[in-house]
């Protein structure tokens, strides 16, 4: 065997090692390059400089983080728009003008003597109440709706614990019958009351003998 043939395996192995070393160096170089590229791209100083440069050129620049955040926000917005809106059930306690949270409500007119007399009854019995003057511009539109809701043609409109009872005559009758205290009870208080109190029914007595609400200058 010649010396050249003896050296061939050694030279081959050496060449293979050199190629492997070069390949590894290239891999390391790529990893370092990627690391430096990512580091520079996320460096606040680099991003600020790029933004300033873009602004001088009349352009805009967004970092990768900004692009990702913007895309995520847009996707969330699309999902929110596409999602069906759950139907909300109307709270029965908030339908109409009566509010169960308030002991008494009077919708009337300052110029109406019957509205004043209804207020006097509540004040005499030390009842907290809400007063709405339908002659005020912001409340004038309520008059027609109150008439439609209550089927009553005159002011005042009196609600006790959210229940419409009628006008002054109805309120005076509730007082005469000794039912005013019961009418002031909340639902929880009625539930906890004795049986004979629970059996008390406040009957609405709307006044329908006068003109329609739109022309209601004639009072109860």
Rosetta constraint file for C-alpha pairs under 8 A:
AtomPair CA 1 CA 5 HARMONIC 6.49 0.50
AtomPair CA 1 CA 6 HARMONIC 7.08 0.50
AtomPair CA 2 CA 6 HARMONIC 6.47 0.50
AtomPair CA 3 CA 7 HARMONIC 6.26 0.50
AtomPair CA 4 CA 8 HARMONIC 6.38 0.50
AtomPair CA 5 CA 9 HARMONIC 7.83 0.50
AtomPair CA 6 CA 10 HARMONIC 7.81 0.50
AtomPair CA 7 CA 11 HARMONIC 6.10 0.50
AtomPair CA 8 CA 12 HARMONIC 5.99 0.50
AtomPair CA 9 CA 13 HARMONIC 6.16 0.50
AtomPair CA 10 CA 14 HARMONIC 6.17 0.50
AtomPair CA 11 CA 15 HARMONIC 6.09 0.50
AtomPair CA 12 CA 16 HARMONIC 6.20 0.50
AtomPair CA 13 CA 17 HARMONIC 6.29 0.50
AtomPair CA 14 CA 18 HARMONIC 6.27 0.50
AtomPair CA 15 CA 19 HARMONIC 6.22 0.50
AtomPair CA 16 CA 20 HARMONIC 6.13 0.50
AtomPair CA 17 CA 21 HARMONIC 6.05 0.50
AtomPair CA 18 CA 22 HARMONIC 6.17 0.50
AtomPair CA 19 CA 23 HARMONIC 6.15 0.50
AtomPair CA 20 CA 24 HARMONIC 6.16 0.50
AtomPair CA 21 CA 25 HARMONIC 6.09 0.50
AtomPair CA 22 CA 26 HARMONIC 6.16 0.50
AtomPair CA 23 CA 27 HARMONIC 6.26 0.50
AtomPair CA 24 CA 28 HARMONIC 6.10 0.50
AtomPair CA 25 CA 29 HARMONIC 5.95 0.50
AtomPair CA 26 CA 30 HARMONIC 6.15 0.50
AtomPair CA 27 CA 31 HARMONIC 6.24 0.50
AtomPair CA 28 CA 32 HARMONIC 6.09 0.50
AtomPair CA 29 CA 33 HARMONIC 5.99 0.50
AtomPair CA 30 CA 34 HARMONIC 6.07 0.50
AtomPair CA 31 CA 35 HARMONIC 6.07 0.50
AtomPair CA 32 CA 36 HARMONIC 6.09 0.50
AtomPair CA 33 CA 37 HARMONIC 6.04 0.50
AtomPair CA 34 CA 38 HARMONIC 6.11 0.50
AtomPair CA 35 CA 39 HARMONIC 6.00 0.50
AtomPair CA 36 CA 40 HARMONIC 5.99 0.50
AtomPair CA 37 CA 41 HARMONIC 6.08 0.50
AtomPair CA 38 CA 42 HARMONIC 6.27 0.50
AtomPair CA 39 CA 43 HARMONIC 6.05 0.50
AtomPair CA 40 CA 46 HARMONIC 6.33 0.50
AtomPair CA 41 CA 46 HARMONIC 6.78 0.50
AtomPair CA 41 CA 47 HARMONIC 6.88 0.50
AtomPair CA 41 CA 63 HARMONIC 7.04 0.50
AtomPair CA 41 CA 64 HARMONIC 7.46 0.50
AtomPair CA 42 CA 46 HARMONIC 7.44 0.50
AtomPair CA 42 CA 47 HARMONIC 6.96 0.50
AtomPair CA 42 CA 63 HARMONIC 7.23 0.50
AtomPair CA 42 CA 64 HARMONIC 7.56 0.50
AtomPair CA 42 CA 65 HARMONIC 7.72 0.50
AtomPair CA 43 CA 47 HARMONIC 6.24 0.50
AtomPair CA 44 CA 48 HARMONIC 5.97 0.50
AtomPair CA 45 CA 49 HARMONIC 6.13 0.50
AtomPair CA 46 CA 50 HARMONIC 6.16 0.50
AtomPair CA 47 CA 51 HARMONIC 6.15 0.50
AtomPair CA 47 CA 63 HARMONIC 6.54 0.50
AtomPair CA 48 CA 52 HARMONIC 6.24 0.50
AtomPair CA 49 CA 53 HARMONIC 6.15 0.50
AtomPair CA 50 CA 54 HARMONIC 6.03 0.50
AtomPair CA 50 CA 61 HARMONIC 6.69 0.50
AtomPair CA 51 CA 55 HARMONIC 6.05 0.50
AtomPair CA 51 CA 60 HARMONIC 6.57 0.50
AtomPair CA 51 CA 61 HARMONIC 5.31 0.50
AtomPair CA 51 CA 62 HARMONIC 7.58 0.50
AtomPair CA 52 CA 56 HARMONIC 6.26 0.50
AtomPair CA 53 CA 57 HARMONIC 6.41 0.50
AtomPair CA 54 CA 58 HARMONIC 6.23 0.50
AtomPair CA 54 CA 59 HARMONIC 4.81 0.50
AtomPair CA 54 CA 60 HARMONIC 5.26 0.50
AtomPair CA 54 CA 61 HARMONIC 6.07 0.50
AtomPair CA 55 CA 59 HARMONIC 5.33 0.50
AtomPair CA 55 CA 60 HARMONIC 6.01 0.50
AtomPair CA 62 CA 66 HARMONIC 5.77 0.50
AtomPair CA 62 CA 67 HARMONIC 6.22 0.50
AtomPair CA 63 CA 67 HARMONIC 6.22 0.50
AtomPair CA 64 CA 68 HARMONIC 6.12 0.50
AtomPair CA 65 CA 69 HARMONIC 6.06 0.50
AtomPair CA 66 CA 70 HARMONIC 5.98 0.50
AtomPair CA 67 CA 71 HARMONIC 6.14 0.50
AtomPair CA 68 CA 72 HARMONIC 6.11 0.50
AtomPair CA 69 CA 73 HARMONIC 6.12 0.50
AtomPair CA 70 CA 74 HARMONIC 6.18 0.50
AtomPair CA 71 CA 75 HARMONIC 6.18 0.50
AtomPair CA 72 CA 76 HARMONIC 6.21 0.50
AtomPair CA 73 CA 77 HARMONIC 6.15 0.50
AtomPair CA 74 CA 78 HARMONIC 6.20 0.50
AtomPair CA 75 CA 79 HARMONIC 6.19 0.50
AtomPair CA 76 CA 80 HARMONIC 6.08 0.50
AtomPair CA 77 CA 81 HARMONIC 6.23 0.50
AtomPair CA 78 CA 82 HARMONIC 6.11 0.50
AtomPair CA 79 CA 83 HARMONIC 6.00 0.50
AtomPair CA 90 CA 94 HARMONIC 7.65 0.50
AtomPair CA 90 CA 95 HARMONIC 7.51 0.50
AtomPair CA 91 CA 95 HARMONIC 6.75 0.50
AtomPair CA 93 CA 98 HARMONIC 7.76 0.50
AtomPair CA 93 CA 99 HARMONIC 6.54 0.50
AtomPair CA 93 CA 100 HARMONIC 6.52 0.50
AtomPair CA 93 CA 162 HARMONIC 7.70 0.50
AtomPair CA 94 CA 98 HARMONIC 7.31 0.50
AtomPair CA 94 CA 99 HARMONIC 6.44 0.50
AtomPair CA 96 CA 149 HARMONIC 7.29 0.50
AtomPair CA 97 CA 146 HARMONIC 7.53 0.50
AtomPair CA 97 CA 162 HARMONIC 7.55 0.50
AtomPair CA 98 CA 105 HARMONIC 7.53 0.50
AtomPair CA 98 CA 159 HARMONIC 6.03 0.50
AtomPair CA 98 CA 160 HARMONIC 7.83 0.50
AtomPair CA 98 CA 161 HARMONIC 7.22 0.50
AtomPair CA 98 CA 162 HARMONIC 3.75 0.50
AtomPair CA 98 CA 163 HARMONIC 5.92 0.50
AtomPair CA 98 CA 164 HARMONIC 6.88 0.50
AtomPair CA 99 CA 161 HARMONIC 6.32 0.50
AtomPair CA 99 CA 162 HARMONIC 4.18 0.50
AtomPair CA 99 CA 163 HARMONIC 7.86 0.50
AtomPair CA 100 CA 160 HARMONIC 7.76 0.50
AtomPair CA 100 CA 161 HARMONIC 4.29 0.50
AtomPair CA 100 CA 162 HARMONIC 4.13 0.50
AtomPair CA 100 CA 163 HARMONIC 7.50 0.50
AtomPair CA 100 CA 186 HARMONIC 7.15 0.50
AtomPair CA 101 CA 161 HARMONIC 6.52 0.50
AtomPair CA 101 CA 162 HARMONIC 7.39 0.50
AtomPair CA 101 CA 186 HARMONIC 7.58 0.50
AtomPair CA 102 CA 128 HARMONIC 8.00 0.50
AtomPair CA 102 CA 129 HARMONIC 6.91 0.50
AtomPair CA 102 CA 130 HARMONIC 7.53 0.50
AtomPair CA 102 CA 160 HARMONIC 7.67 0.50
AtomPair CA 102 CA 161 HARMONIC 5.66 0.50
AtomPair CA 102 CA 162 HARMONIC 7.02 0.50
AtomPair CA 103 CA 127 HARMONIC 7.27 0.50
AtomPair CA 103 CA 128 HARMONIC 6.40 0.50
AtomPair CA 103 CA 129 HARMONIC 6.11 0.50
AtomPair CA 103 CA 160 HARMONIC 5.68 0.50
AtomPair CA 103 CA 161 HARMONIC 4.74 0.50
AtomPair CA 103 CA 162 HARMONIC 7.66 0.50
AtomPair CA 103 CA 184 HARMONIC 5.35 0.50
AtomPair CA 103 CA 185 HARMONIC 7.62 0.50
AtomPair CA 103 CA 186 HARMONIC 8.00 0.50
AtomPair CA 104 CA 127 HARMONIC 7.40 0.50
AtomPair CA 104 CA 128 HARMONIC 6.72 0.50
AtomPair CA 104 CA 129 HARMONIC 4.53 0.50
AtomPair CA 104 CA 130 HARMONIC 6.36 0.50
AtomPair CA 104 CA 158 HARMONIC 7.25 0.50
AtomPair CA 104 CA 159 HARMONIC 5.58 0.50
AtomPair CA 104 CA 160 HARMONIC 4.52 0.50
AtomPair CA 104 CA 161 HARMONIC 5.93 0.50
AtomPair CA 104 CA 162 HARMONIC 7.55 0.50
AtomPair CA 104 CA 184 HARMONIC 7.44 0.50
AtomPair CA 105 CA 129 HARMONIC 5.40 0.50
AtomPair CA 105 CA 130 HARMONIC 4.69 0.50
AtomPair CA 105 CA 131 HARMONIC 6.03 0.50
AtomPair CA 105 CA 132 HARMONIC 7.85 0.50
AtomPair CA 105 CA 158 HARMONIC 5.77 0.50
AtomPair CA 105 CA 159 HARMONIC 5.00 0.50
AtomPair CA 105 CA 160 HARMONIC 6.54 0.50
AtomPair CA 105 CA 162 HARMONIC 7.93 0.50
AtomPair CA 106 CA 115 HARMONIC 7.68 0.50
AtomPair CA 106 CA 118 HARMONIC 7.84 0.50
AtomPair CA 106 CA 119 HARMONIC 7.65 0.50
AtomPair CA 106 CA 129 HARMONIC 7.37 0.50
AtomPair CA 106 CA 130 HARMONIC 6.22 0.50
AtomPair CA 106 CA 131 HARMONIC 5.01 0.50
AtomPair CA 106 CA 132 HARMONIC 6.25 0.50
AtomPair CA 106 CA 156 HARMONIC 6.43 0.50
AtomPair CA 106 CA 157 HARMONIC 5.71 0.50
AtomPair CA 106 CA 158 HARMONIC 4.74 0.50
AtomPair CA 106 CA 159 HARMONIC 6.51 0.50
AtomPair CA 107 CA 131 HARMONIC 6.13 0.50
AtomPair CA 107 CA 132 HARMONIC 4.80 0.50
AtomPair CA 107 CA 133 HARMONIC 6.23 0.50
AtomPair CA 107 CA 134 HARMONIC 6.56 0.50
AtomPair CA 107 CA 155 HARMONIC 7.14 0.50
AtomPair CA 107 CA 156 HARMONIC 5.53 0.50
AtomPair CA 107 CA 157 HARMONIC 5.00 0.50
AtomPair CA 107 CA 158 HARMONIC 6.54 0.50
AtomPair CA 108 CA 112 HARMONIC 7.25 0.50
AtomPair CA 108 CA 115 HARMONIC 5.41 0.50
AtomPair CA 108 CA 131 HARMONIC 7.60 0.50
AtomPair CA 108 CA 132 HARMONIC 6.32 0.50
AtomPair CA 108 CA 133 HARMONIC 5.39 0.50
AtomPair CA 108 CA 134 HARMONIC 5.69 0.50
AtomPair CA 108 CA 155 HARMONIC 5.22 0.50
AtomPair CA 108 CA 156 HARMONIC 4.24 0.50
AtomPair CA 108 CA 157 HARMONIC 6.32 0.50
AtomPair CA 109 CA 115 HARMONIC 6.28 0.50
AtomPair CA 109 CA 132 HARMONIC 7.89 0.50
AtomPair CA 109 CA 133 HARMONIC 5.02 0.50
AtomPair CA 109 CA 134 HARMONIC 5.40 0.50
AtomPair CA 109 CA 135 HARMONIC 5.73 0.50
AtomPair CA 109 CA 155 HARMONIC 7.08 0.50
AtomPair CA 109 CA 156 HARMONIC 7.15 0.50
AtomPair CA 110 CA 115 HARMONIC 7.05 0.50
AtomPair CA 110 CA 116 HARMONIC 7.25 0.50
AtomPair CA 110 CA 133 HARMONIC 6.19 0.50
AtomPair CA 110 CA 135 HARMONIC 7.21 0.50
AtomPair CA 112 CA 116 HARMONIC 6.68 0.50
AtomPair CA 112 CA 155 HARMONIC 7.67 0.50
AtomPair CA 112 CA 219 HARMONIC 6.54 0.50
AtomPair CA 113 CA 117 HARMONIC 6.25 0.50
AtomPair CA 113 CA 219 HARMONIC 7.97 0.50
AtomPair CA 114 CA 118 HARMONIC 6.22 0.50
AtomPair CA 114 CA 155 HARMONIC 7.56 0.50
AtomPair CA 114 CA 156 HARMONIC 6.78 0.50
AtomPair CA 114 CA 168 HARMONIC 6.01 0.50
AtomPair CA 114 CA 219 HARMONIC 6.84 0.50
AtomPair CA 114 CA 220 HARMONIC 6.03 0.50
AtomPair CA 115 CA 119 HARMONIC 6.38 0.50
AtomPair CA 115 CA 155 HARMONIC 6.80 0.50
AtomPair CA 115 CA 156 HARMONIC 5.12 0.50
AtomPair CA 115 CA 168 HARMONIC 6.93 0.50
AtomPair CA 116 CA 120 HARMONIC 6.25 0.50
AtomPair CA 117 CA 121 HARMONIC 6.42 0.50
AtomPair CA 117 CA 168 HARMONIC 6.90 0.50
AtomPair CA 118 CA 122 HARMONIC 6.65 0.50
AtomPair CA 118 CA 156 HARMONIC 7.70 0.50
AtomPair CA 118 CA 167 HARMONIC 7.70 0.50
AtomPair CA 118 CA 168 HARMONIC 5.14 0.50
AtomPair CA 118 CA 171 HARMONIC 6.96 0.50
AtomPair CA 118 CA 172 HARMONIC 7.70 0.50
AtomPair CA 119 CA 123 HARMONIC 6.15 0.50
AtomPair CA 120 CA 124 HARMONIC 5.91 0.50
AtomPair CA 121 CA 125 HARMONIC 6.36 0.50
AtomPair CA 121 CA 171 HARMONIC 7.90 0.50
AtomPair CA 121 CA 172 HARMONIC 7.31 0.50
AtomPair CA 122 CA 126 HARMONIC 6.07 0.50
AtomPair CA 122 CA 127 HARMONIC 5.08 0.50
AtomPair CA 122 CA 128 HARMONIC 7.44 0.50
AtomPair CA 122 CA 129 HARMONIC 7.49 0.50
AtomPair CA 123 CA 127 HARMONIC 5.91 0.50
AtomPair CA 123 CA 128 HARMONIC 7.74 0.50
AtomPair CA 132 CA 139 HARMONIC 7.45 0.50
AtomPair CA 133 CA 139 HARMONIC 6.87 0.50
AtomPair CA 134 CA 139 HARMONIC 5.00 0.50
AtomPair CA 134 CA 140 HARMONIC 5.03 0.50
AtomPair CA 134 CA 142 HARMONIC 7.14 0.50
AtomPair CA 134 CA 143 HARMONIC 6.63 0.50
AtomPair CA 135 CA 139 HARMONIC 6.82 0.50
AtomPair CA 135 CA 140 HARMONIC 5.84 0.50
AtomPair CA 136 CA 140 HARMONIC 6.14 0.50
AtomPair CA 139 CA 143 HARMONIC 7.57 0.50
AtomPair CA 141 CA 145 HARMONIC 7.37 0.50
AtomPair CA 142 CA 146 HARMONIC 5.98 0.50
AtomPair CA 143 CA 147 HARMONIC 6.37 0.50
AtomPair CA 143 CA 213 HARMONIC 6.12 0.50
AtomPair CA 143 CA 214 HARMONIC 7.18 0.50
AtomPair CA 144 CA 148 HARMONIC 6.38 0.50
AtomPair CA 144 CA 213 HARMONIC 5.61 0.50
AtomPair CA 144 CA 214 HARMONIC 6.11 0.50
AtomPair CA 145 CA 149 HARMONIC 6.07 0.50
AtomPair CA 146 CA 150 HARMONIC 5.97 0.50
AtomPair CA 146 CA 151 HARMONIC 7.92 0.50
AtomPair CA 146 CA 152 HARMONIC 7.88 0.50
AtomPair CA 146 CA 157 HARMONIC 7.66 0.50
AtomPair CA 147 CA 151 HARMONIC 5.24 0.50
AtomPair CA 147 CA 152 HARMONIC 5.29 0.50
AtomPair CA 147 CA 153 HARMONIC 5.94 0.50
AtomPair CA 147 CA 154 HARMONIC 7.94 0.50
AtomPair CA 147 CA 212 HARMONIC 7.57 0.50
AtomPair CA 147 CA 213 HARMONIC 5.85 0.50
AtomPair CA 148 CA 152 HARMONIC 7.69 0.50
AtomPair CA 150 CA 164 HARMONIC 7.12 0.50
AtomPair CA 150 CA 166 HARMONIC 7.91 0.50
AtomPair CA 150 CA 206 HARMONIC 7.01 0.50
AtomPair CA 151 CA 206 HARMONIC 6.80 0.50
AtomPair CA 151 CA 208 HARMONIC 7.02 0.50
AtomPair CA 152 CA 157 HARMONIC 7.95 0.50
AtomPair CA 152 CA 166 HARMONIC 7.33 0.50
AtomPair CA 152 CA 206 HARMONIC 5.05 0.50
AtomPair CA 152 CA 207 HARMONIC 5.18 0.50
AtomPair CA 152 CA 208 HARMONIC 5.09 0.50
AtomPair CA 152 CA 213 HARMONIC 7.95 0.50
AtomPair CA 153 CA 207 HARMONIC 6.31 0.50
AtomPair CA 153 CA 208 HARMONIC 5.27 0.50
AtomPair CA 153 CA 209 HARMONIC 7.18 0.50
AtomPair CA 153 CA 210 HARMONIC 5.73 0.50
AtomPair CA 153 CA 211 HARMONIC 5.71 0.50
AtomPair CA 153 CA 212 HARMONIC 4.87 0.50
AtomPair CA 153 CA 213 HARMONIC 5.21 0.50
AtomPair CA 153 CA 216 HARMONIC 6.97 0.50
AtomPair CA 154 CA 167 HARMONIC 7.70 0.50
AtomPair CA 154 CA 207 HARMONIC 6.63 0.50
AtomPair CA 154 CA 208 HARMONIC 7.46 0.50
AtomPair CA 154 CA 210 HARMONIC 6.45 0.50
AtomPair CA 154 CA 211 HARMONIC 7.12 0.50
AtomPair CA 154 CA 212 HARMONIC 7.32 0.50
AtomPair CA 154 CA 213 HARMONIC 6.25 0.50
AtomPair CA 154 CA 216 HARMONIC 5.85 0.50
AtomPair CA 154 CA 218 HARMONIC 6.99 0.50
AtomPair CA 154 CA 219 HARMONIC 5.42 0.50
AtomPair CA 154 CA 220 HARMONIC 5.92 0.50
AtomPair CA 155 CA 167 HARMONIC 6.53 0.50
AtomPair CA 155 CA 216 HARMONIC 7.42 0.50
AtomPair CA 155 CA 219 HARMONIC 5.76 0.50
AtomPair CA 155 CA 220 HARMONIC 6.38 0.50
AtomPair CA 156 CA 166 HARMONIC 7.87 0.50
AtomPair CA 156 CA 167 HARMONIC 5.08 0.50
AtomPair CA 156 CA 168 HARMONIC 6.60 0.50
AtomPair CA 156 CA 219 HARMONIC 7.78 0.50
AtomPair CA 156 CA 220 HARMONIC 7.43 0.50
AtomPair CA 157 CA 164 HARMONIC 7.41 0.50
AtomPair CA 157 CA 165 HARMONIC 7.97 0.50
AtomPair CA 157 CA 166 HARMONIC 5.89 0.50
AtomPair CA 157 CA 167 HARMONIC 5.12 0.50
AtomPair CA 158 CA 164 HARMONIC 5.92 0.50
AtomPair CA 158 CA 165 HARMONIC 6.02 0.50
AtomPair CA 158 CA 166 HARMONIC 5.61 0.50
AtomPair CA 158 CA 167 HARMONIC 5.48 0.50
AtomPair CA 158 CA 168 HARMONIC 7.51 0.50
AtomPair CA 158 CA 171 HARMONIC 7.31 0.50
AtomPair CA 159 CA 163 HARMONIC 5.10 0.50
AtomPair CA 159 CA 164 HARMONIC 4.24 0.50
AtomPair CA 159 CA 165 HARMONIC 5.91 0.50
AtomPair CA 159 CA 166 HARMONIC 7.56 0.50
AtomPair CA 160 CA 164 HARMONIC 6.41 0.50
AtomPair CA 160 CA 165 HARMONIC 7.00 0.50
AtomPair CA 160 CA 183 HARMONIC 6.18 0.50
AtomPair CA 160 CA 184 HARMONIC 6.41 0.50
AtomPair CA 161 CA 183 HARMONIC 6.90 0.50
AtomPair CA 161 CA 184 HARMONIC 6.08 0.50
AtomPair CA 161 CA 185 HARMONIC 7.26 0.50
AtomPair CA 161 CA 186 HARMONIC 6.75 0.50
AtomPair CA 164 CA 204 HARMONIC 6.31 0.50
AtomPair CA 165 CA 170 HARMONIC 6.26 0.50
AtomPair CA 165 CA 171 HARMONIC 7.07 0.50
AtomPair CA 165 CA 202 HARMONIC 7.26 0.50
AtomPair CA 165 CA 203 HARMONIC 6.55 0.50
AtomPair CA 165 CA 204 HARMONIC 3.94 0.50
AtomPair CA 165 CA 205 HARMONIC 5.72 0.50
AtomPair CA 165 CA 206 HARMONIC 6.80 0.50
AtomPair CA 166 CA 170 HARMONIC 5.25 0.50
AtomPair CA 166 CA 171 HARMONIC 7.02 0.50
AtomPair CA 166 CA 204 HARMONIC 5.70 0.50
AtomPair CA 166 CA 205 HARMONIC 4.85 0.50
AtomPair CA 166 CA 206 HARMONIC 4.22 0.50
AtomPair CA 166 CA 207 HARMONIC 6.53 0.50
AtomPair CA 167 CA 171 HARMONIC 6.30 0.50
AtomPair CA 167 CA 205 HARMONIC 7.63 0.50
AtomPair CA 167 CA 206 HARMONIC 6.59 0.50
AtomPair CA 167 CA 207 HARMONIC 6.78 0.50
AtomPair CA 167 CA 220 HARMONIC 7.16 0.50
AtomPair CA 168 CA 172 HARMONIC 6.04 0.50
AtomPair CA 168 CA 220 HARMONIC 7.08 0.50
AtomPair CA 169 CA 173 HARMONIC 6.15 0.50
AtomPair CA 169 CA 220 HARMONIC 7.84 0.50
AtomPair CA 170 CA 174 HARMONIC 6.30 0.50
AtomPair CA 170 CA 204 HARMONIC 7.34 0.50
AtomPair CA 170 CA 205 HARMONIC 5.62 0.50
AtomPair CA 170 CA 206 HARMONIC 7.51 0.50
AtomPair CA 171 CA 175 HARMONIC 6.33 0.50
AtomPair CA 172 CA 176 HARMONIC 6.10 0.50
AtomPair CA 173 CA 177 HARMONIC 6.13 0.50
AtomPair CA 174 CA 178 HARMONIC 6.39 0.50
AtomPair CA 174 CA 179 HARMONIC 5.26 0.50
AtomPair CA 174 CA 180 HARMONIC 5.65 0.50
AtomPair CA 174 CA 202 HARMONIC 7.48 0.50
AtomPair CA 175 CA 179 HARMONIC 5.96 0.50
AtomPair CA 175 CA 180 HARMONIC 5.25 0.50
AtomPair CA 179 CA 183 HARMONIC 6.10 0.50
AtomPair CA 179 CA 200 HARMONIC 7.68 0.50
AtomPair CA 179 CA 202 HARMONIC 7.56 0.50
AtomPair CA 180 CA 184 HARMONIC 6.28 0.50
AtomPair CA 181 CA 185 HARMONIC 6.83 0.50
AtomPair CA 182 CA 190 HARMONIC 7.80 0.50
AtomPair CA 182 CA 197 HARMONIC 7.03 0.50
AtomPair CA 182 CA 200 HARMONIC 7.59 0.50
AtomPair CA 183 CA 202 HARMONIC 6.96 0.50
AtomPair CA 185 CA 189 HARMONIC 5.58 0.50
AtomPair CA 185 CA 190 HARMONIC 6.01 0.50
AtomPair CA 186 CA 190 HARMONIC 6.20 0.50
AtomPair CA 187 CA 191 HARMONIC 6.25 0.50
AtomPair CA 188 CA 192 HARMONIC 6.38 0.50
AtomPair CA 189 CA 193 HARMONIC 6.10 0.50
AtomPair CA 190 CA 197 HARMONIC 7.37 0.50
AtomPair CA 190 CA 198 HARMONIC 6.05 0.50
AtomPair CA 191 CA 198 HARMONIC 7.19 0.50
AtomPair CA 193 CA 197 HARMONIC 6.09 0.50
AtomPair CA 193 CA 198 HARMONIC 6.48 0.50
AtomPair CA 194 CA 198 HARMONIC 6.54 0.50
AtomPair CA 195 CA 199 HARMONIC 6.39 0.50
AtomPair CA 196 CA 200 HARMONIC 6.91 0.50
AtomPair CA 207 CA 220 HARMONIC 7.39 0.50
AtomPair CA 210 CA 216 HARMONIC 7.91 0.50
AtomPair CA 210 CA 218 HARMONIC 6.97 0.50
AtomPair CA 210 CA 219 HARMONIC 7.73 0.50
AtomPair CA 210 CA 220 HARMONIC 7.87 0.50
AtomPair CA 211 CA 215 HARMONIC 6.30 0.50
AtomPair CA 211 CA 216 HARMONIC 5.92 0.50
AtomPair CA 211 CA 218 HARMONIC 7.07 0.50
AtomPair CA 212 CA 216 HARMONIC 5.97 0.50
